[in-house]
Amino acid sequence: MNISGIIIGIASFLIIGVFHPIVIKCEYYFTKKIWPIFLILGIIFAVVSLYVKSTVLSAIVGVVGFSCFWSIGEIFKQEERVEKGWFPKNTNRK
């Protein structure tokens, strides 16, 4: 029996679930200007995934990397959601 797919699936589900609040908090505290951090982290995780010997761990690291890439678009969308009033605006920010 090979449970690698199940492990990768569960890890992907959890990683995506963790990135949702990260994007919300990052936009709230740092604005969309934080997007280069997601780009840098995405590149780092993608490159690291190429060198990890374990297939399962490599896939999980790759999912983290591409979740960082996906978060770049989401942080811009989050700003739009805040403008629409769907999420609270940070009143301490000018």
N, C-alpha and C positions, 0 to 999 in steps of 0.2 A: 504494500500500500504506500502511495506517495502523497504526503500531506503538504508538499511544498506550495501547491496552488492555493490551498486553504490558508496557509500561513501568510502568503503574499496578499491574498484577498483581505484578510482581517487587518493586516498591517496597513494596507492601502486605505481601507475604510476608516481606521483610526487616525491616520495621518491627515486625510482630507477633513475629518471632523475637527482635528486640532487646528488646522490652518484657517478654518472659518473664523473663529474668535481672534486669532492672531491678526488677520487682516482688519477686522473691525477695530481692535485696540490700536494697531499701528496707525490707521487713518485718524483715529480719535486723538492720539497724542502727538503724532509726527506729521500729519497730512500726507498727501500723495507723494511728497518729495522723498519719501523713504524707499521708493521703488528701486533705486539702484542697489540697495542692500539685498533685496530679493533677487535681483539679477546676479549679483556676485555670489550669493549663497547657492543659487541654482546652478551656476557654472561649476562651483566647487563640488557640490554633491554629485553632479553629472559626471565630472571627471573622476572623482573618487570611486564612483560605481563601476568605472571601467577597470579599476585595479583591484577590486575586492574579489577574492577567489571564490567565496561561497556564492552560489547562484541566488539563493534566497536572500541573503544579506545584500548582494549587489542590486537585486531588484528593488528591495526596500529603500536602499539609499537612492536609487534612481527615481523612485516615486517621490521621495522627499525633494529631490532636485527639481523635478518637473512640477511639483506642487508649488515650489518657490516661483517658477516661471509663470504658472497660472495665476498666482497671487498678484503679479504685476498688473494684469488686466483687472483683477477683482478690486484692487485698491483704488483704481480710477472709477470703477463702477460704484464702489462704496461711497466715494465722494458725491456721486450723483444721488445715491440713496439718502445721504444725509441732507442734501439740498431739498429733496422731495419731502423731508420730514419723517422718513421711515425709521431713521436712527437718530439718536441725540447728537447735537453739535457740541463740541467742546467750547464752552463759553469763556474759558481762560485763555483761549487763543485769539489772536487778532486776525 
